[in-house]
Amino acid sequence: MLSNIMYVTVYVTDQERALGFYTEGLGLEKRIDFSGPDGRFLTLGVADSPVEIILWSHAAAAGQPAEVGELAAPGPLILESDDLRKDFEVLRERGVDFGGAEPEEYPFGVRVEAVDPDGNRISLRQQRKP
């Protein structure tokens, strides 16, 4: 049976620029960086999480599809925070683009949307504690 999610892929136009955003901006750690016959295999992840994000170079598919509205479809990543309001301030100081939004309360907790350099929306969430 299936036992784990190993990788998720985010399509980007410039792997170096994306790597800077995800490591320096969001604070994720670089895991694998291998140049092979199919291209550069570049992964990163949240500390202490086994799931890795592949930053795959693919110009035609990078970013949020133009035909969906700003909030019509979820972004490719949803990252969890223990203290989203605090993390929001830290990430904003690092230059992460939140489109001017502040974290908002929802029935499930708190949420805010960031945007990577290719237009991929990254949802940052803090779950409500029971």
N, C-alpha and C positions, 0 to 999 in steps of 0.2 A: 504494500500500500504506500501511497504518498506520505511523506513524513515531514517535509519542510519546504518553505519557499526559499530558494537559493538566491535568485536574481530577479530584479525588475529592470526594465529598460526605459531610459529617458533619452529621446532623440535630440541631438544638439548639432548646431552648425560648426562650432569651434570647441573642441574638447578641452583645450588649455583654458579658454575663457570660462567654460562651464566648470572646470575643476576648481578654478579660483573662487567662483561664486559659491559652490557647494562646500568647499573646505574653509576658505577665509570668511565668507559671508555667513553661511549656516552652521559652520563648525563641525561638519562631518569629517571622517578620517579617510584618507586614501588607502585602499587595500591592495588592488592589483593594477599594474601598469605594464602591459605586455604588447609589443608590436609583433603581429603575426601576419600570415599571408592574407587574412580576411580583413585586416585593419587593426587599429589599436584597441585592445581590450582593456578598458579603464573602469575600475569599480571603486566605490566608496560606500561607507555605511556609518550608522550611528554606533558609537562606542558600546560595546557589550551586546550588540545585536548580531545575530548570524546572517540576517538578510543583507544582501549587497545590491547597490544600484549601479547598473551599467550606464555609463555616459557614452552612447554610441553615435558616431558621426554619420549623419544622414540628412543632408541639406533639404531634401524635398519633404521630409516628414517632421522637421523640427518645429517645436512650438505648438500652441493650442490651435486647433483647426479654425480657420477664419470664419466658417459658416456657423459656428456656435456662438451664442451670446456670451457676454462677459461672465455670467454665472450659470449658464445653461448646462455645462458639463463639468464634472470634477476634473481636477488636474491629475497628472500621472502619479503624484505622490501625496500621501497624507502622513505627516510626521507628528508624533505625540510629544507633548511637553508636560513636565510636572508643575511648572509655573509659567504659563504662557504669557501673562502680562509682563513679567520680569524678562523672559526671553525675547519678547517683542522689542523692548527697549534696547537690549544688548544688540540684537540683530539690526535694528534700525540704525544704531550708532555705527555699525560695520558697513552700512550702505545698502542693506537689503531693501529692495523696492516693495512696499506694501500698498502702493497706489493711494497713499494718504489715509488709509483705513486704520481704525483702532480695533483691537480685539472685541468681538461681539459675543454676548450671551445667547446661548441656544439651549433648548431642552436637554441636550446631551452634555453641555459644558460650555466651553469658550472656543471661539474659532477666529482665525484671521488668514487671509490669503496673501502669499508672497508671489513674486514673478521672477523667474530666472532670466538670464540675458537673451534666451531664445523665445520668450513669451510663454513658457510652460508655467502654469499655475501650481504652486506648492501650498497645500493646505496645512496649516499648523493648528493643532487642536490640543485641548486639555479636557479630559473627561471629567464629568461631574462625579464627585465622590458620594456614595450613598449615605 
